[in-house]
C-alpha cells in the first residue's frame, strides 16, 4: 500500500485526492490548514469558458474537459456544485483579438458546441444590451458555457475521495516535512505526524512556504485577485452573461455582477500588483485597494456605464500563485518523494480535472502525459 499525502484541499488538491483514491493500492491523506475549498479556491470566479484567453490556444482541450467535468458533476449531484449556464461574450478591441476569437469559435464548433463570431460591434448588444460597442471591432458568443462554485466542487471531490477511503484532515497545519538522506519520509502537522511514501504539494499561494521546508526556492510570485460585487437598482432586466475583455471580466453573481481584473493583465514588474505576500494575513472580505477601484471604474465607464452607479455590496482580495510564463508547475520537484502541483496562475479551476488525472496516471502507472512535459518544473533552472 503506497502512502500518499497531499498538502492543500483546494480544487487542485481535492481533484488529485479523488483521482488517486480510485486506486485500491494507495492510501491517500490530505492535509488542509483551513477548510476544504478555502484559500484561493474560495475566491475564484469559477468561470468555465470555451471562449477565453486565460490559457494559450494549445490547451483548448483542457477547457473542454473542465466544462464537461463540472457539468457532469453538477448533474450527478443534483446541482450541488452550482453550475450556471450563462453563456460567454468575448469582445475584440483589435484584429489580433478577433483572430483569436475566431480560432476559439472554430474549435468550439469542432467539439460540438454552439459558438458565433461577431464582426459587427453593434451585434454584441444582442447578448449584452447595456454594452458600449465604441472602440470594439467585434467579438464572439457561445451560450453553452458558464461558471460554478469552486468551493462546492472541492467539497464534492473530497466527499467522493472519502467514499473511496481517502482521509482528509482539516485545520491540519503542516509544521515540518520530514526527510532522510534528502528524501521525503513524512510530515509533522498540528494533528499528528505521518509517515509517507510520497508527498504532493498543492498549497496554492502557501507553496513557497512548503518549498522552504525542504530547501526549495520555487519560482512563484503572487498577483492580486481583487473583486467587486456590484448590484444595480432596479436589477438588470436581462440575463447578464460572462463578459470577457482582454484585461478584465465580469459575470453574474446571483442578481449582482462580479467584476475582476484579468490575471493575464497583471504587471509582473509592478510591486502594487505582483510580489510575494503572506496569504495567512488575507481576510475573508475586504482588502481591495485604490488602484483597483480606479482601474475598474475606468473600465466600466468605457464599457458598461450603467454599472458606474451600481451599489458595491461586497469586495475581497485574494492571491494567485503564478509563474513567469503563466503556466503551472506540475511534476517532480527535484527532492525525492515530493511532487508539485503549484503555480496554477489563475487557471486552477480550469486545470484541476486534468491535473488530478495526469498526476495519478504518472504515480500509479508511470504514464507520461504531454501536459507533464508542458508543465514540468525542469523548465525553470
Secondary structure, 3 states (H helix, E strand, C coil): CEEEEEECCCHHHHHHHHHHHCCCCEEEEEECCCCCCCCCHHHCCCEECCCCCCCCHHHHHHHHHHHHHHHHHHHHCCCCCCCEECCEEEEECCHHHHHHHHHHHHHHHHCCCCCEEECCHHHHHHCCCCCCCCCCCEEEEECCCEECCHHHHHHHHHHHHHHCCCEEECCCCEEEEEEECCEEEEEEECCEEEECCEEEECCHHHHHHHHHHCCCCCCCEEEEEEEEEEECCCCCCCCCCEEECCCEEEEEECCEEEEEECHHHCCCCCCCCEECCCHHHCCCCECCCHHHHHHHHHHHHHHCHHHCCCEEEEEEEEEEEECCCCCCEEEECCCECEEEEECCCCCHHHHHHHHHHHHHHHHHHCCCCHHHHHCCHHHCC
